[in-house]
Amino acid sequence: MAVPANSLRFSINERPTILAKLEEFTNVLAIYHGTLEESVPSHDDLLDCLTLDTDDFQTVDDGEIKEARERVVRRRIYENSLYMMNVMEELKAEISEEGTFTILSTEIDKITTREEEMGVLLSEQETLRNAVAELQNAVAGEKSTNEGERKRMLNELAEAQRNVEKLKLIADAELEYVTEWEKTRYEQSSLRRDMEIEKFEKILNERRTREKNQLTVHGELTKFLILDTAAIEERTREWEERYVGEKEAYKKEILRLRIEIETVQKKLDELEQEYRCNQEFIDAYLAEKEAVERARERRERMEKSAIKIQAWWRGVMVRRKLGPYRPAEKKKKRPKTKK
């Protein structure tokens, strides 16, 4: 069963011996690193771009391939020695302080992880190489296809050039025909223009004669309108004077009528007052007459009622033989009283 590295710890007495051995190994490694440093350049573009895989050297000459491969190997060894020196320094510090060597386990894990990542990168590189090969094949096929297409396009271009020449000949013939046709049309247009100019000159002369006549008529109308305007202004002035005189007369007449209206209104008020007094007297007379008439009628009704009552009562007394209408009775003899 493996024991974890962090559970192992060197004692204080063991640490100096182990540190001495590690110091010797570090010194030897430093000497080896110094030897490699003299033969490894600080910077090389070819080494930065290529790896040890032979496929990366296909574009380089054979002599350069061997030399580049040796430089790559030396540079790898140089980098590994530098890495080991750093690890040894950290290991010595850890053993001196704590007596453990945990850094070795950590570095082993890192190396294992890097190797796994490198395997993944190599598989991806292989995939990319296959894809590049497929693309190269596709490019080759496309190139052959493009070559056939180029030939076809050249044939079409030649055919198009022939068509252009043919169209050029047709265009030249059409241009000659159009030129002659335009020349003939220009001559016809010139003749038509001369005829139109002659017609317009005739119309212009007629317009000038008409304008002259219209100017004469306009002058006569202007004179007539000036005289008529003066007459109208004179009549207007007369009517204004007449208007002022009639206005004053109407004002006086209106004032007189207002005075008459006020006088008539006063008389009307007096008549209304007299009418109201007479109406009150008539109303009082009629009311008194009506009261007298009602009293007379009431008295007559009372007299008639009294007569009827007396007649009724007389009949009752007669029928019942009351009062003076009672029949006379025989007188009975009274017995004499004895003395």
C-alpha positions in Angstrom: 0.0 0.0 0.0 1.4 3.4 -1.0 2.1 5.9 1.7 1.1 9.6 0.9 4.2 11.8 0.5 2.8 14.4 2.9 2.7 11.8 5.7 6.5 11.1 5.4 8.7 13.5 7.2 12.5 13.4 7.7 13.9 13.9 11.1 16.1 16.9 11.9 19.1 14.6 12.0 18.4 13.1 8.6 17.8 16.5 6.9 21.5 17.6 6.6 22.6 14.4 4.9 19.8 14.5 2.4 20.4 18.2 1.8 24.1 17.5 1.1 23.2 14.9 -1.4 20.7 17.1 -3.1 23.3 20.0 -3.1 25.8 17.7 -4.9 23.2 16.7 -7.5 22.2 20.4 -8.0 25.8 21.4 -8.6 26.3 18.7 -11.2 23.0 19.7 -12.8 24.2 23.4 -12.8 27.4 22.5 -14.5 25.5 20.5 -17.1 23.1 23.3 -17.6 25.9 25.8 -18.1 27.4 23.6 -20.7 24.1 23.4 -22.6 23.5 27.2 -22.3 26.6 27.9 -24.5 25.4 25.7 -27.4 21.7 26.7 -27.3 20.8 30.1 -29.0 18.5 32.4 -27.0 16.0 32.7 -29.9 15.5 30.8 -33.1 12.5 31.4 -35.4 12.9 27.9 -37.0 12.9 26.2 -33.6 9.8 28.2 -32.5 7.9 27.1 -35.6 9.0 23.4 -36.0 8.8 20.3 -33.7 10.7 17.0 -33.7 8.0 15.4 -35.9 9.4 14.7 -39.4 6.2 16.0 -41.1 7.1 19.5 -39.9 10.4 19.4 -41.9 8.8 18.6 -45.3 9.3 22.2 -46.5 13.0 22.4 -45.3 16.1 21.1 -47.0 17.7 17.8 -45.7 20.8 19.5 -44.3 18.8 22.0 -42.5 16.5 19.2 -41.2 19.3 17.5 -39.3 20.8 20.7 -37.9 17.3 21.9 -36.8 16.5 18.6 -35.2 19.8 18.7 -33.2 19.0 22.3 -32.1 15.5 21.2 -31.0 17.0 18.3 -29.0 19.5 20.6 -27.3 16.9 23.2 -26.5 14.6 20.6 -25.0 17.4 19.2 -22.8 18.3 22.8 -21.8 14.8 23.6 -20.8 14.4 20.3 -18.8 17.7 20.9 -16.9 16.5 24.4 -16.0 13.2 22.9 -14.8 15.0 20.3 -12.7 17.2 23.0 -11.1 14.2 25.0 -10.1 12.5 21.8 -8.7 15.6 20.9 -6.7 15.9 24.4 -5.2 12.2 24.2 -4.1 12.7 20.6 -2.7 15.8 21.7 -0.7 13.8 24.6 0.8 10.9 22.3 1.7 13.1 19.6 3.3 15.1 22.3 5.2 11.9 23.9 6.6 9.4 21.1 7.0 11.3 17.8 6.3 8.8 16.7 3.6 9.0 16.3 -0.2 5.4 17.1 -1.2 6.7 19.2 -4.1 7.9 16.0 -5.9 4.3 14.6 -5.8 2.9 17.9 -7.0 5.4 18.1 -9.9 4.7 14.4 -10.9 1.0 15.2 -11.0 1.7 18.3 -13.2 3.9 16.2 -15.5 1.2 13.6 -15.8 -1.4 16.2 -16.5 0.8 17.8 -19.2 1.4 14.4 -20.8 -2.4 13.8 -21.0 -2.9 17.3 -22.4 -0.1 16.6 -24.9 -1.9 13.4 -26.0 -5.1 15.3 -26.5 -3.2 18.0 -28.5 -1.5 15.3 -30.6 -4.9 13.6 -31.4 -6.3 17.0 -32.3 -3.2 17.7 -34.5 -3.8 14.4 -36.3 -7.4 15.3 -36.8 -6.4 18.7 -38.2 -3.9 17.0 -40.5 -6.6 14.7 -41.9 -8.8 17.8 -42.4 -6.0 19.5 -44.2 -5.5 16.5 -46.5 -9.2 16.5 -47.3 -9.1 20.2 -48.0 -6.1 19.7 -50.3 -8.0 17.0 -52.2 -11.0 19.2 -52.4 -8.8 22.1 -53.7 -7.4 19.8 -56.3 -10.8 18.8 -57.5 -12.0 22.3 -57.4 -9.0 23.3 -59.4 -9.8 20.8 -62.2 -13.4 22.0 -62.1 -12.4 25.6 -62.3 -10.1 24.8 -65.3 -13.1 23.3 -67.2 -15.2 26.3 -66.2 -12.4 28.7 -67.4 -12.4 27.0 -70.8 -16.2 27.2 -71.0 -16.1 30.9 -70.1 -13.4 31.5 -72.7 -15.6 29.9 -75.3 -18.5 32.0 -74.2 -16.3 35.1 -74.3 -15.3 34.3 -77.9 -18.9 33.8 -78.8 -19.8 37.0 -77.1 -17.1 38.9 -79.1 -18.5 37.5 -82.3 -22.0 38.6 -81.2 -20.6 42.1 -80.4 -19.0 42.4 -83.9 -22.3 41.4 -85.4 -24.2 43.9 -83.3 -21.7 46.5 -84.2 -22.4 46.0 -87.9 -26.1 46.1 -87.3 -25.7 49.3 -85.1 -23.6 51.0 -87.9 -26.3 50.2 -90.4 -29.1 51.4 -88.1 -27.0 54.6 -87.3 -26.7 55.4 -91.0 -30.5 54.8 -91.5 -31.3 56.9 -88.5 -29.0 59.7 -89.7 -30.7 59.9 -93.0 -34.1 59.7 -91.3 -33.2 62.5 -88.9 -31.9 64.6 -91.8 -35.2 64.2 -93.7 -37.2 64.9 -90.5 -35.1 68.1 -89.9 -35.9 69.3 -93.4 -39.6 68.7 -92.9 -39.5 70.4 -89.5 -37.8 73.4 -91.1 -40.5 73.7 -93.8 -43.2 73.3 -91.1 -41.5 75.9 -89.0 -41.4 78.4 -91.9 -45.1 77.9 -92.4 -45.8 78.3 -88.7 -43.7 81.5 -88.6 -45.7 82.9 -91.5 -49.0 82.0 -89.9 -47.9 83.5 -86.5 -46.8 86.7 -88.3 -50.2 87.0 -89.8 -51.8 86.5 -86.5 -49.5 89.0 -84.9 -50.5 91.7 -87.5 -54.1 91.0 -86.8 -53.5 91.3 -83.0 -51.7 94.6 -83.5 -54.6 96.0 -85.6 -57.1 94.8 -82.9 -54.9 96.3 -80.2 -54.9 99.7 -82.0 -58.6 99.6 -82.3 -59.0 98.6 -78.7 -56.7 101.5 -77.6 -58.9 104.0 -79.6 -62.0 102.6 -78.0 -60.3 102.7 -74.6 -59.5 106.4 -75.1 -63.0 107.3 -76.0 -64.4 105.2 -73.1 -61.9 107.0 -70.8 -63.2 110.4 -71.9 -66.8 109.3 -71.5 -66.1 107.9 -68.0 -64.3 111.1 -66.9 -67.3 113.3 -68.0 -69.8 110.8 -66.5 -67.8 110.7 -63.3 -67.8 114.5 -63.1 -71.6 114.6 -63.6 -72.1 111.9 -61.0 -70.0 113.8 -58.6 -72.0 117.0 -59.2 -75.3 115.1 -58.6 -73.8 113.5 -55.6 -72.9 117.0 -54.2 -76.5 118.2 -54.9 -78.0 115.1 -53.2 -75.7 115.6 -50.2 -76.9 119.2 -49.9 -80.5 118.1 -50.3 -79.8 115.3 -47.7 -78.5 117.9 -45.2 -81.5 120.2 -45.7 -84.0 117.4 -45.5 -82.3 116.0 -42.5 -82.7 119.3 -40.6 -86.3 119.5 -41.7 -87.0 116.0 -40.6 -85.3 116.7 -37.2 -87.6 119.7 -36.7 -90.6 117.7 -37.8 -89.6 114.9 -35.4 -89.2 117.4 -32.6 -92.7 118.8 -33.3 -94.2 115.3 -33.4 -92.6 114.4 -30.2 -94.1 117.5 -28.5 -97.5 116.6 -30.0 -97.1 113.0 -28.8 -96.3 114.2 -25.3 -99.4 116.5 -25.3 -101.6 113.7 -26.6 -100.0 111.4 -24.0 -100.9 113.8 -21.2 -104.5 114.1 -22.5 -104.7 110.3 -22.8 -103.5 110.0 -19.2 -106.2 112.4 -18.1 -108.8 110.5 -20.1 -107.6 107.3 -18.6 -107.9 108.8 -15.1 -111.4 110.1 -15.9 -112.3 106.7 -17.3 -111.1 104.9 -14.2 -113.2 107.3 -12.0 -116.4 106.8 -14.2 -115.8 103.1 -14.3 -115.6 102.9 -10.5 -118.8 104.9 -10.2 -120.5 102.6 -12.8 -119.2 99.5 -11.0 -120.5 100.9 -7.6 -123.9 101.8 -9.2 -124.2 98.4 -10.8 -123.2 96.6 -7.6 -125.8 98.7 -5.6 -128.5 98.1 -8.3 -127.7 94.4 -8.2 -127.9 94.3 -4.4 -131.3 96.2 -4.5 -132.6 93.7 -7.1 -131.5 90.8 -5.0 -133.2 92.2 -1.9 -136.4 92.8 -3.9 -136.3 89.3 -5.2 -135.7 87.9 -1.8 -138.6 89.9 -0.3 -140.9 88.7 -3.1 -139.8 85.1 -2.4 -140.4 85.5 1.3 -143.9 87.0 0.6 -144.8 84.1 -1.7 -143.5 81.6 0.8 -145.4 83.3 3.6 -148.6 83.2 1.5 -148.1 79.5 0.8 -147.4 78.8 4.4 -150.6 80.7 5.5 -152.7 78.9 2.9 -151.3 75.5 4.0 -151.9 76.3 7.7 -155.4 77.5 7.0 -156.1 74.3 5.2 -154.8 72.3 8.1 -156.9 74.2 10.5 -160.0 73.8 8.3 -159.4 70.1 7.9 -158.8 69.5 11.5 -161.3 72.0 12.7 -159.0 74.0 14.8 -159.3 77.5 16.0 -162.0 79.6 14.6 -163.0 76.7 12.3 -164.2 74.5 15.2 -167.9 73.7 15.0 -170.3 75.2 17.7 -171.3 72.7 20.5 -174.6 72.7 22.4 -174.4 74.2 25.8 -175.1 71.7 28.7 -177.2 72.7 31.5 -175.3 73.1 34.7 -176.9 71.6 37.7 -177.9 74.0 40.3 -176.2 73.9 43.5 -178.1 73.6 46.7 -177.8 76.3 49.2 
